[in-house]
Amino acid sequence: MDVQPLWRGADNDLEVEHLTDNLTGAFVNDATVTATVKDADTGVALAGATWPVALAYVTSTNAVYRALLPYTLATTPNQRLVAEILAVRSGFRMFWKKPLIAKDAR
């Protein structure tokens, strides 16, 4: 799995693309999707935001959800992070972790 950069001192988009039902393969456009960004080593949620954040469905897409992560997140250069993502709807629950790394914006 690719490690996505989280740019320090800047707002960042956290995106889930093509959320699908494992049984039918259909896109899921009506889930409640939330995420918490944590230090990958300690498991502690980052300071600088209220967790979990809600990822909103992006209208007229094939199951794309997006949230804005604020520039105020407390990170250090090259800090290993993980976004813990939960998607729920009636009869459907998915949980996964997305690796991130804190990088200084150029």
SERO-4910 file (N, C-alpha, C, O; in steps of 0.05 Angstrom, whole numbers):
BEGIN
 pado doro    nc1    nc2    nc3   cac1   cac2   cac3    cc1    cc2    cc3    oc1    oc2    oc3
  Met    A     17    -23      0      0      0      0     18     25      0     37     27     15
  Asp    A     11     44    -17     26     69    -19     22     86      6      1     86     18
  Val    A     44     99     14     43    117     36     38    145     26     54    156     10
  Gln    A     16    157     34      9    184     25     21    205     43     21    202     67
  Pro    A     32    227     31     43    248     48     21    264     61      0    269     49
  Leu    A     26    273     85      9    293     99     27    317    102     46    317    117
  Trp    A     20    338     88     37    362     87     34    378    112     12    388    118
  Arg    A     56    382    127     56    396    152     51    426    147     61    438    128
  Gly    A     35    438    164     29    467    162     10    474    139      8    498    132
  Ala    A     -3    454    127    -22    459    106    -47    442    110    -45    421    122
  Asp    A    -69    451    100    -93    435     99    -89    412     80    -76    416     59
  Asn    A    -99    388     86    -96    365     69   -123    352     65   -140    352     83
  Asp    A   -128    341     41   -151    325     36   -146    296     43   -125    285     36
  Leu    A   -165    284     57   -164    255     62   -187    244     45   -210    252     48
  Glu    A   -180    225     27   -200    216      8   -202    186      7   -182    172      9
  Val    A   -227    177      5   -232    148      0   -245    147    -28   -265    161    -33
  Glu    A   -234    131    -45   -244    128    -72   -257    101    -77   -247     81    -69
  His    A   -280    102    -91   -293     78   -101   -300     58    -79   -294     34    -80
  Leu    A   -313     68    -58   -323     51    -36   -343     32    -48   -363     40    -59
  Thr    A   -338      6    -46   -355    -14    -58   -365    -35    -38   -351    -41    -18
  Asp    A   -388    -46    -43   -400    -68    -28   -385    -93    -36   -384   -100    -59
  Asn    A   -373   -106    -16   -357   -130    -22   -373   -153    -34   -362   -169    -50
  Leu    A   -399   -155    -29   -415   -176    -39   -425   -171    -67   -425   -189    -84
  Thr    A   -433   -146    -73   -445   -141    -99   -426   -126   -118   -431   -126   -142
  Gly    A   -406   -114   -107   -388    -98   -124   -399    -70   -131   -386    -55   -146
  Ala    A   -423    -64   -121   -436    -38   -127   -422    -16   -110   -413    -20    -88
  Phe    A   -422      8   -123   -411     31   -108   -430     38    -85   -454     35    -87
  Val    A   -419     47    -63   -434     54    -39   -432     84    -36   -411     95    -29
  Asn    A   -454     98    -43   -454    127    -42   -469    138    -18   -473    162    -15
  Asp    A   -479    120      0   -495    129     22   -485    120     49   -501    116     68
  Ala    A   -459    116     52   -447    108     77   -441    132     95   -438    154     85
  Thr    A   -438    126    120   -427    145    139   -397    138    142   -391    116    151
  Val    A   -380    155    134   -351    150    133   -337    169    152   -341    193    151
  Thr    A   -321    158    170   -306    174    189   -277    165    190   -270    143    182
  Ala    A   -259    182    200   -231    176    202   -218    189    226   -227    211    235
  Thr    A   -198    176    237   -182    187    258   -153    183    250   -145    161    242
  Val    A   -137    204    251   -108    202    244    -92    199    270    -95    215    288
  Lys    A    -76    178    271    -61    172    295    -31    169    288    -23    164    265
  Asp    A    -15    172    309     14    165    307     15    135    303      4    120    318
  Ala    A     29    127    282     31     98    276     45     82    297     40     58    300
  Asp    A     63     94    311     79     79    331     65     78    358     66     57    372
  Thr    A     51    100    366     40    100    393      9     95    393     -2     87    413
  Gly    A     -4     98    370    -32     95    368    -48    118    380    -73    116    383
  Val    A    -35    140    386    -48    163    398    -58    182    375    -43    188    356
  Ala    A    -83    191    377    -94    209    358    -79    236    359    -71    245    380
  Leu    A    -75    248    335    -61    273    334    -76    296    347   -101    297    344
  Ala    A    -62    313    360    -74    338    370    -78    357    346    -64    355    326
  Gly    A    -97    375    349   -101    395    328   -127    391    313   -133    406    294
  Ala    A   -143    370    319   -169    366    306   -187    351    326   -177    339    346
  Thr    A   -212    352    321   -232    336    336   -238    311    321   -246    312    298
  Trp    A   -233    288    333   -235    262    320   -260    247    330   -269    252    352
  Pro    A   -272    231    313   -265    227    285   -276    249    267   -295    263    275
  Val    A   -263    253    244   -274    272    224   -292    257    205   -288    233    200
  Ala    A   -312    270    195   -331    258    176   -321    263    148   -313    286    141
  Leu    A   -322    242    132   -315    245    104   -342    247     89   -359    229     91
  Ala    A   -346    268     74   -371    273     60   -370    260     32   -349    259     19
  Tyr    A   -393    249     24   -395    239     -3   -392    262    -23   -405    283    -20
  Val    A   -376    258    -44   -372    278    -65   -394    273    -86   -394    253   -100
  Thr    A   -412    292    -89   -435    289   -106   -427    282   -135   -407    292   -146
  Ser    A   -443    264   -147   -440    255   -175   -414    240   -180   -403    242   -202
  Thr    A   -404    226   -159   -380    210   -163   -387    181   -158   -408    174   -148
  Asn    A   -368    164   -165   -371    135   -159   -359    129   -132   -337    119   -130
  Ala    A   -375    136   -111   -368    130    -84   -341    142    -75   -324    128    -64
  Val    A   -338    168    -79   -315    182    -69   -324    198    -45   -345    212    -45
  Tyr    A   -308    196    -23   -314    211      2   -289    227      9   -266    218      4
  Arg    A   -293    251     20   -270    269     25   -274    285     51   -296    293     57
  Ala    A   -252    289     65   -252    307     89   -227    324     87   -207    317     75
  Leu    A   -229    347    100   -207    365    102   -193    361    129   -206    363    150
  Leu    A   -167    355    128   -151    353    152   -138    381    156   -125    390    138
  Pro    A   -142    393    179   -132    421    183   -102    423    186    -88    404    194
  Tyr    A    -92    446    179    -63    452    180    -53    451    209    -29    451    214
  Thr    A    -71    451    228    -64    453    257    -56    425    268    -49    424    292
  Leu    A    -56    404    253    -48    378    263    -19    379    273     -1    389    260
  Ala    A    -15    369    297     11    369    310     27    345    300     22    322    309
  Thr    A     46    350    283     63    329    272     92    337    273     99    361    277
  Thr    A    110    318    269    138    324    266    147    313    238    134    296    227
  Pro    A    169    324    227    178    315    201    183    285    200    195    274    218
  Asn    A    173    273    180    175    244    175    162    226    195    168    202    198
  Gln    A    143    237    210    128    222    230    110    202    215     96    210    196
  Arg    A    111    177    223     94    157    211     66    159    224     63    159    248
  Leu    A     46    160    206     18    164    215      1    142    202      9    129    183
  Val    A    -23    139    213    -43    121    201    -70    134    204    -78    143    225
  Ala    A    -85    134    182   -113    143    182   -130    117    186   -129    100    169
  Glu    A   -145    116    208   -163     93    213   -190    102    202   -202    121    213
  Ile    A   -200     88    182   -224     96    168   -246     75    172   -241     51    171
  Leu    A   -270     85    179   -293     68    183   -316     77    165   -323    100    165
  Ala    A   -327     58    150   -350     63    133   -373     45    142   -370     21    145
  Val    A   -396     57    147   -419     42    157   -445     51    142   -449     74    136
  Arg    A   -461     31    136   -489     35    127   -504     10    134   -491    -10    142
  Ser    A   -529      9    130   -545    -14    137   -535    -39    123   -534    -40     98
  Gly    A   -527    -59    139   -517    -84    128   -488    -83    117   -480   -101    102
  Phe    A   -474    -62    124   -447    -58    112   -429    -44    132   -437    -23    143
  Arg    A   -406    -55    137   -387    -42    155   -359    -49    145   -352    -73    141
  Met    A   -343    -29    140   -315    -34    132   -297    -17    149   -304      6    157
  Phe    A   -273    -28    155   -253    -13    171   -226    -19    158   -220    -42    152
  Trp    A   -210      1    154   -183     -3    144   -165     19    153   -174     40    164
  Lys    A   -139     15    149   -119     35    157   -104     44    132    -96     28    115
  Lys    A   -100     70    130    -86     82    108    -60     95    118    -62    114    134
  Pro    A    -37     85    110    -12     97    120     -6    124    109    -11    130     85
  Leu    A      4    142    126     11    169    119     38    175    130     48    162    148
  Ile    A     51    196    119     76    205    131     76    236    130     69    248    110
  Ala    A     84    248    152     84    277    154    109    288    140    132    280    145
  Lys    A    104    306    121    126    318    106    123    348    107    101    359    109
  Asp    A    146    362    106    146    391    105    137    400     77    147    390     57
  Ala    A    118    419     76    109    430     50    133    445     38    149    457     51
  Arg    A    134    444     12    156    457     -2    150    486     -8    166    500    -20
***
